Amino acid sequence: MAIEDGEKIHLGLTVAVVARRVGVAPATLRTWERRYGLCPSDRSTGGHRRYCITDVARLELMRRLVLAGMPAGQAAREAMQSKIIDVEDISLMDPNSLGNRVDSFVQDFSPDTKFSHPGGGSVLPMQGAPAIARGLAKAAYSLDAVACTQLIQNSINARGVIWTWEKLLTPVLIAIGKKWELTGEGIESEHILSECIIGQMKQRADQLTNPVNIRPVLLSSAPEDLHTIPQFVAAAALAERRIASRTLGPRVPHASLLSAIKKLAPAAVLIWGQLEVKAIPAEFENIINARPEPLIMVAGPGWPEKLPKGFKRAGDLTSTITAISNAVGQ
């Protein structure tokens, strides 16, 4: 709704409307006003809070900085001191302009940015995690897919896929998993975060042009396994080394994987097994003895301690990608 002030017309939004736009509870806006002075610029004739476009910009910046791991007090100071926008008439503004200006400010903070508060987190146990991991945990817990995507994207751009997986995504996924085990809560946060991870990793892999390998790398899940994130992470990490791969998705029967290997003659195969892998067909021995012989690696906790001849157990992501790179001949 618009409020006329002489000849100037500016945006006058209620607490409830702004809270929905920013992605916080109305009580949070009142807390930020009381503690940090992020006050609405206007009041209605009845004395109710009314926010102009500049107010909304500062609140969105505050929210993004908090999600990036900055302490609330410091984020409030940055938001108050920033010169994001000086347009008060919403009709003069492109619909995406506000979000773009906030994004450009937040992107100045890299995954290496150090903030003044200690480790830990009020939403999930994140002791010792970097600021960006705590921010991602908050975004996932809030079901803020846009913020999750932005944080993952910023991290990959700044530090690459492997650092992002090992230092950012894995700690948050573990923390969400522990919360679910203890309380039965948070599975919706894991699903939102998983979709954001897969989306960003797939985007990175799809950007690969002119790969160095003619024979692709095959990435698969074990027959009963629904977990696909490791496939997409591996594909993105390989793409950073200009290595092309094919992801076969969840629950790939051994017969289907063997068929794919015969069709594509991959340089390497990586199979993820989160759940127990009970049997491995003898037909794999024929593949292993073929020429050229593919590298067959298995990863995840579901594989037996004693692996069949020719199977190699993967270590961390760095060593796994290095082993596959060597098999490709890079």
N, C-alpha and C positions, 0 to 999 in steps of 0.2 A: 504494500500500500504506500502511496506517496503523501507526503505532508508538505503543504505550501508554506513557505517562509518568505513573505514579501513576494518578489518575482522569482525567487530561486526554488526549484523543485528538487528534492533529494529523497533518497531511499529511506523509508522508515519501517524496519522489520521488527517483529516481535521477538521476544526471547525464544519462544518455541520454534519459530521458523528458522532463526539463525542457528539454534542448537542442532536442528536436523541437517542444515547445510554444512555446518562445520564437522558434524559427526560426534558430538558430545552431548551429555545430558544437560538440560537447562540448569540444574543445580551446579554443574561445573562452570558454566558461564558466570553464575552469581559468585562462585568461589574465586574465579579469576578477577572479577571486579573488586571483590572485597580485599583479596590478598595483594594483587599486583596492579590495581588501578586501570585494568582494561575495561573502561566504562563505556556504555553507549553514549553517543553524542546528543541524543534527543530524548525528550519525554513527550508523551501524549498530553492532551489537555487534562486527562485524568491522572497524570503522574506516572504512567507506565513506561518502561524502557522501550526505546526505539533506536535501532541500529542503522547507521548510514553505511554506504559502500566501503568507506575507509575503515570503519569499525570491523566489518566482516573480513576485510583483507587482513587486518592485524590478528584477528582471532584464528583465521585459517593458517596464517604463518605460525602463530603460537602452537597450534595443534601439530603442524608438520614438524616443527623443531623438536617438540616433546617426543614425537614418534621417532625422530632421528637420534634420540638418546640424550638430548640436552635437558638439564634440570629445568623445572618449570619456572623458577625465578629468573634464571638466565634467559630462557626463551621469551618470557614476558618483556624483559628489558630490550631484547633484540627487536621484538615486535613493536614496542612503543617507539623505539628510536629509528626504525626503518622508514624509508620513504617509498612505500610500495606504489601508492596511487594518490592522485589528488583530484580525481573525478568524483563528483558527488551525484551527478544525474545518471541513473542507471541506463537511460535511453541513449546516452552518448558512448556507452561502453560495449565492446564486443562480448558476447556471452562467455567466451573462453578466456578473456583477457585477465580476469582476476586470478583464475587458477594458474595461468601461465606465468604471471608475475610472481606469485607465491612459489611456484616450482623453481623458477630461476634463482630465487633467493636461497631456497633450501639446498639446491644442488651445489652451492658453494661449500657445503659441509661434506667432506669425503668420509669414507669408512675409517680413515685414520684420525679424524678429528677427535681431539681429547676434550672431555668435559670434566667438570670439577667434582662430580659426585662419585662415591665409591661404587663397587660392583653390587650386584643383587638387583632385585626388582620387586615391585609390589604386586604385579600380576602373575608372573611366573618366576620360579627360582632360577636366577641367571647370574649367580655369584661369579665374578671374574670375567664375565663376557664383555666384549667391546660394546660401546654405546649403541652402535647400529643394531646389534643383536637384541638389546633390550627394547629398542624402538620397534624392531620387527615383531617381537613378542607382543608388545602392546597393540600393534596394528592388527596382528592375527587374532588376538583375544577380542578386539573390538569389531572383528569381521570387516575390517577396512581393506578391501581388496586393492583399491587404488593405491593406498599407501604401501601395502606389501609389495606390489609390483614395482613402484618407484624405488623403494629401498633396495630390492633385489637388483634392479636394473642399474642403479647407481653403483652398487658394489661390484657388479660384473665389469662395468665400464672402468672402474678405478683399479680393481685388483685382480680381475680375471675369474674364471669359473671355479678353479680349484680352491682358491682362497675363500671365495664366497660359499662354497659347499662346506668346507671344513671349519671355517671360523664363524660363519654367520648362520647358515641354514641348519647344519647338524645340531649345534647347541640349542636352537629354538625348537626344532622337532623333538629332541630328547626331552626338553623341559615340558612341552605340551604333552608328550607321552607319559611322563611321570605324573603330571597333574591328573590325567585321565585314570591312571592306575590307582591313584590315591583317593580320588573323589568321584570318579565316573563322569566328570565334566570335561568339556573342552574339545570333544571330537569334531564339532562344527568348526572350531578354529583350525584344527589340523587339515580339514578338508579344504577350507578357503586357502590356507597357505600352500597346500599341495598343488592346487590348481594354478596358483600364481607362479610357483616354482616351475612346474611343467611348462607353462606358457612362455616364461622367459627363456628357459633352456631350449625349448623347441625353436623359438625365434632365433636364438644364436646359431643353432645347428643349421637351420634353413637358410641362413645368410651365407653359408659357405659356397664359394664358386671356385672353379679350377682346383679341385682337390689333387693332392699329390699321389693318391693311390687309385689304381684301376680296380683292384679287387676290394670291395667294401668290407668294413668290419660289421659283424652281426652282433646285435645287442638284444638279449632275450630274458624273459623271466622263466623260472622253472614251471613245470606243469600245473601245480596247484597254487601258484603265487600270483597275487593281484598287485603286488608292488611294482610300479613302473618308474617312479622318480629316479632310481639309480640309472636306468637306461637313458633317460633324457639328459641327466647330468653328465654321464659319460659321453654321450653324443656331442654335447656342447663343448666339453673339454677337448675332445678329439678335433672338433671343428676349429678350435683355436690353433691347433697344429696343422690345419688344412687337411685333415684326414676325414674322409667321408664314411658314413656308417648308415646302417638300416636298423630301425627299432621295430621289434616284432610284437611288443606289447605284453599284456599279462597272460598268464595261463597258457603257455605255449607247450603243447604236447611234444614229447621227445620225437615222435614220428614227424611232426611238422618242422621241428628244428632241423632234423636230419635232411628232410626234403629241401629246406632252404639252403643248407650248406652245400648240397649236391648241385643246386641250381646256380648259386652265386660264387662258389669256390672262394669263400672269404679268406683274407689273410689272417684274421683273428676272430674268435667268438668269445663273448663275455656273457655268462649266464648268472642272473641274480636269483638266489634262493633264500627268502626270508623264512619260509616255513620248511619243515623237515622234508628233505628229498630222499625218498625211500628206496628208489631203485634207478639204476642207470643202465639202459639197454646195451647189450654187447655190440650192437651195430656201430656204436661210436668208435670202436676199435678200428673198423674199416676206414672210417673218416680220418682217424689219427695217422694211419699207415699210408694214406693217400699221398700223392705228390702233385702239386706242392702241399706240404703238410701245414695245416692251419694251427695257429696257437689257440688252444681252448682253455679259457680261464673261468673259474667259478668264484663268485663272491657272495657274501651274506652268511648269516649264522645257520642256515638250514642244511648245509652240506655236511656229510659224514666226515669224521676225522681222517679216515683212510679213503683217499680218492682213487678212482680207477687209473690204470696206467695211461699216461699222456695228458691227464688233466692237471692243471696248475692252479693253485689257490692264489687269488688276488690279495694284495695287501691294501694299503691306503690308496686313495685316488691318484696321487702323484706317481707312485710306483706302478700302478696298473696302467695308467696312460703311457708311461714310459715304456713298459713292456710291449704294449700294443704298437706303439710307434716303431719300436725295434723290429717287430714282426712285419710291419708294413714296409720297412726298409727306409724309414725317414732318418 
